[in-house]
Amino acid sequence: MSQQQQTQKKSGSQYHLNLDRISYTALCACRQIHRGYENHFSNSIITRRALRLYLSFLEGLTGETMNQEITETLRAAKGVK
C-alpha cells in the first residue's frame, strides 16, 4: 500500500500539454461527469489524477502486457483512437 503524500498549493511545475482532439474531448467529458456530481475540478486536477492512475497502471505491467501498452501508446502518439 502506497503512503499518501500531501502537496502544497501553488507548488507545482507548469507544463504545457499538447492534446489531440480525441484526448481533449475525453478530458472535457471527465470534467462534465464530475460536474454532474457537483465537483468543479479543473482540467489540471483531472490531468494530475489521470497521470497518477497511469503510473500505477504501468507499474503493474510486465512482459506481454507492457508490449501491448507500448503499442497503444504509439497509436496515441499518432492520434489514433
C-alpha positions as CSV (number, residue, x, y, z in Angstrom):
1,M,0.0,0.0,0.0
2,S,1.5,3.3,-1.0
3,Q,1.8,6.1,1.5
4,Q,-0.3,9.2,0.9
5,Q,1.7,12.3,0.2
6,Q,0.4,15.9,0.6
7,T,1.2,18.5,-1.9
8,Q,1.1,22.3,-1.4
9,K,-1.0,24.6,-3.5
10,K,1.0,26.6,-6.0
11,S,4.0,24.3,-5.6
12,G,3.7,22.5,-8.9
13,S,5.6,23.0,-12.1
14,Q,3.8,24.4,-15.2
15,Y,3.9,22.1,-18.1
16,H,2.2,22.6,-21.5
17,L,0.4,19.6,-22.8
18,N,-0.4,19.1,-26.4
19,L,-3.7,17.2,-26.6
20,D,-5.2,15.9,-29.8
21,R,-8.9,16.3,-30.4
22,I,-9.7,12.8,-29.0
23,S,-7.8,13.4,-25.8
24,Y,-9.2,16.9,-25.2
25,T,-12.7,15.6,-25.8
26,A,-12.0,12.8,-23.2
27,L,-10.7,15.4,-20.7
28,C,-13.8,17.6,-21.2
29,A,-16.1,14.6,-20.8
30,C,-14.3,13.7,-17.5
31,R,-14.9,17.3,-16.3
32,Q,-18.5,17.2,-17.3
33,I,-19.1,13.9,-15.4
34,H,-17.5,15.4,-12.3
35,R,-19.7,18.5,-12.6
36,G,-22.7,16.2,-12.7
37,Y,-21.7,15.2,-9.2
38,E,-21.2,18.8,-8.1
39,N,-17.4,18.5,-8.3
40,H,-15.9,21.5,-10.1
41,F,-12.4,20.2,-10.9
42,S,-10.1,22.0,-13.3
43,N,-8.5,20.3,-16.3
44,S,-5.2,20.4,-14.3
45,I,-6.7,18.4,-11.4
46,I,-8.2,15.8,-13.7
47,T,-4.9,15.5,-15.6
48,R,-2.9,15.1,-12.4
49,R,-5.3,12.3,-11.2
50,A,-5.1,10.6,-14.6
51,L,-1.3,10.7,-14.6
52,R,-1.1,9.2,-11.1
53,L,-3.5,6.4,-12.2
54,Y,-1.5,5.8,-15.3
55,L,1.7,5.5,-13.3
56,S,0.1,2.9,-11.0
57,F,-1.2,1.0,-14.1
58,L,2.3,1.0,-15.7
59,E,4.0,-0.2,-12.5
60,G,1.8,-3.3,-12.6
61,L,2.6,-4.3,-16.2
62,T,5.0,-7.0,-17.2
63,G,6.2,-8.6,-20.4
64,E,3.4,-9.0,-22.9
65,T,1.1,-6.5,-21.2
66,M,3.8,-3.9,-21.3
67,N,4.3,-4.6,-25.0
68,Q,0.6,-4.2,-25.6
69,E,0.7,-0.9,-23.7
70,I,3.6,0.3,-25.8
71,T,1.6,-0.4,-29.0
72,E,-1.4,1.5,-27.6
73,T,0.8,4.4,-26.6
74,L,2.4,4.5,-30.1
75,R,-1.2,4.6,-31.5
76,A,-2.0,7.6,-29.2
77,A,1.2,9.3,-30.5
78,K,-0.3,9.1,-34.0
79,G,-3.6,10.4,-32.9
80,V,-5.4,7.0,-33.4
81,K,-8.2,6.1,-31.0
